[in-house]
Amino acid sequence: MFLAPNSDPLFQSAPAYGACQVMCFHPHSDLTLPLMSQSEVREVIDKWAEINIDLGKKYTWVQVSGLLSSHKN
């Protein structure tokens, strides 16, 4: 992809490399977190934490992985 140079510091661009992950957290795509049971929400949070921990191992800039932990009671 070719991007024309721009002298405005607000509109600078450069190639970026990384990972993109999508997490579908319920079979019903129109269901939002407030309508889910507590156990369903907990599963979403635990999976999100797991994904962030895994990403933090590869990408050191992923900081949220240190703030979340999966505790199974």
Helices and strands as residue ranges (DSSP letters): G 9-11, G 33-35, H 38-58, G 64-66
